[in-house]
Amino acid sequence: MILWEEAAASIDRETPAAVLPRERLPARQGLGRWLAEDAVSRLDLPPFDKSAMDGFAVRAGGRRESYRVLETVAAGKTPTQALDEGAAVKVMTGAPVPEGTGRVIKVEDVREEGGSIRLLKDAQERNLCRQGEDLRRGDVVLRAGVRLGPVDVANLIGCGVTEVEVVRPARLAILSTGDELVDDPALAGPGRIMNTNGPMLRFLAEQHGFAVVSEASVPDDPARTLAALREARESADLVLFSGGVSAGDFDFVKEAFPQAGLRVHFTQVAIKPGKPTVFATAPGQAVFGLPGNPVAVFVTFHLFALRAAARLRGGSLPDPREVSLPLAGAFRRRRAERCEFVPCRLVSDGSLEAVPFHGSAHLAALSQADGFFAVPRGTGELAAGSPVRFLPLSLMGARA
């Protein structure tokens, strides 16, 4: 059994790196994709000197009490007259200003008198956005490795970027093992449970930018487990089993890995939930045997499967984003040989409270939780107020 930090290092070291091909897409179709190369601005931003306010553009230099108004320029129009001394051009927010503009006097600071304006106060604000002050043509807008969100795509469009080089999504095969699994509630009953791991993994995978190429349930049979693994590997970059990885009489996944020609790197990790996690690789592929209990599947998907996917596309996954918050009440556990991730909720004073949790099969606990707090290996007791590492579900991609 290895520490989860050691497991993460093993995944970073052993997962085939940068094996996913690139493809070019229109920038407008890039949402959710990872950039394969830096995106460079094709425009100055702003692309021209423009007004930051509704007001009157005047030349730099001495102050005057009044100006004659030459014309009005709306956003989307351009000035037609030169701005000479003593003249002003009325400009709307975002409109281009005439050449030679030194500042824009806000409409609130003047009184309009026919074809002229008189200053009500001697305001000093510039109220100008100069060409290229945000970005220059050729500047890097977004670095390779960034996953494009809505703001990123809008930013690229604003910079004149029409196409992006992205990494093809990792193709994922999902295999849920167990004779007890059913998909029809009418079939659930003694000895039969609903298959929640398959749908959860699919939804998590789609949320994190995978392309799910297959999803199947596999009975507890060694030959069919091996056959399912071989078939999944034909079309997938990453294969995720759930269940069948412990030491029971009907757990056959772990044995199937070497039989299929995979190189196994670890079979147990010192975390709770998630101890019986298996990681293996082959050229161009990573394969995981995740535990069968749903909460353990959720935890190990985020800790390990996402890390392998990052390596496949040529990136890396930092340690889970976290903050330190105090515990609302004391926490005790009988055994402390593993790092434990405890479902918890945020309370109004900013502390963390463990939610009722009956073990790693208790998926409903996650619906009541805001995240997990981590209890370090070797720690059996934490007093109320103790600072703990908090992993919010929102930062793990499980909350909108």
Protein Blocks (a to p, Z undefined) as FASTA:
>chain_A
ZZfklmmmmmmmmmcghkbccddddfklmgoiacfbdcddfbdcdfbdcdfbdcdddded
jddfbdcdfbdcdehiacfbdcdehiacdddehiacdehiabdcdfklpccehjaccdfb
dcfbfoiacehklpcghiafbdghiacdfklmmmmmmnopabdcdddddddddddedjkb
cfbfklgcehiacdfklmmmmmmmmmnopacfbdcdddddfklmmmmmmmmmmmpcbdcd
eehiambfklcklmmmmmnopacfbfbdcddehilacddddehiacddddfbfklmmmmm
mmmmmmmmmmmnopacddddddddddfbdcddfbfkbccdddddddfkopacddddebjk
lmmlmmmpgbdcdddehiabdcehiacddddfklnopaZZ
